[in-house]
Amino acid sequence: MKIIIDRNECEGKASCLEVCPEDVFEMKKPDRKDLTLLSRIKMKFHGEKQAFAVRPENCTLCQLCVENCPEGAILTEA
């Protein structure tokens, strides 16, 4: 199972945490050096955290995170 979160798109709104029935995600502070300038600026307004798939083995590919991410920052692969 592979869950891909685009660090330059995720604004940390935590929609994935709210809809995931398998508790795959957590909010954490990302490594800022991997972010574009625009993404670092956006993070200032959204709590300095992003979603991370900390338990990808729990994912059942229900796609609720993909469908509910307002930024379209999440992709899943089997």
C-alpha positions as CSV (number, residue, x, y, z in Angstrom):
1,M,0.0,0.0,0.0
2,K,1.3,3.4,-0.9
3,I,-0.1,6.7,0.2
4,I,1.4,9.7,-1.5
5,I,0.9,13.2,0.0
6,D,2.1,16.1,-2.0
7,R,3.9,18.2,0.6
8,N,3.6,21.3,-1.6
9,E,-0.2,21.0,-1.8
10,C,-1.2,19.8,1.7
11,E,-2.3,22.7,3.8
12,G,-3.0,20.7,6.9
13,K,-6.7,21.1,7.1
14,A,-7.0,17.5,8.5
15,S,-9.9,16.4,6.3
16,C,-8.2,13.1,5.8
17,L,-8.0,12.5,9.6
18,E,-11.7,13.2,10.0
19,V,-12.9,10.8,7.2
20,C,-10.4,8.0,7.5
21,P,-12.1,5.0,9.1
22,E,-8.7,3.2,9.7
23,D,-6.8,5.9,11.6
24,V,-4.0,6.1,8.9
25,F,-3.2,9.8,9.3
26,E,-1.6,12.1,11.9
27,M,-0.8,15.8,11.7
28,K,2.9,16.6,12.1
29,K,5.3,19.3,11.4
30,P,7.0,18.6,8.0
31,D,10.6,19.2,7.1
32,R,10.4,22.8,5.7
33,K,13.5,22.4,3.5
34,D,11.5,20.2,1.2
35,L,8.8,22.8,0.7
36,T,8.5,25.6,-1.9
37,L,8.4,29.2,-0.7
38,L,4.7,29.4,-1.4
39,S,4.1,26.2,0.6
40,R,6.0,27.6,3.6
41,I,3.9,30.7,3.5
42,K,0.7,28.7,3.4
43,M,1.8,26.7,6.3
44,K,2.1,29.8,8.5
45,F,-1.7,30.3,8.0
46,H,-2.6,26.6,8.6
47,G,-1.0,25.7,11.8
48,E,2.5,24.7,10.6
49,K,1.4,21.0,10.3
50,Q,0.6,18.6,7.5
51,A,-1.0,15.2,7.2
52,F,1.3,12.1,7.3
53,A,0.3,8.5,6.6
54,V,1.8,7.0,9.8
55,R,-0.1,3.7,9.5
56,P,-0.3,3.0,5.8
57,E,-0.7,-0.7,6.5
58,N,-4.2,0.1,7.9
59,C,-5.3,1.6,4.6
60,T,-8.1,-0.3,2.8
61,L,-8.1,1.9,-0.3
62,C,-11.6,3.3,0.5
63,Q,-10.5,6.6,-1.1
64,L,-12.3,8.8,1.4
65,C,-9.1,10.7,2.1
66,V,-8.5,11.3,-1.7
67,E,-12.1,12.4,-2.2
68,N,-12.2,14.7,0.8
69,C,-8.9,16.4,0.5
70,P,-9.7,20.0,-0.4
71,E,-6.3,20.5,-2.0
72,G,-6.2,17.2,-3.9
73,A,-2.9,16.4,-2.2
74,I,-3.4,12.7,-1.6
75,L,-3.0,9.8,-4.0
76,T,-3.2,6.1,-3.1
77,E,-1.7,3.1,-4.9
78,A,-2.2,-0.6,-4.3
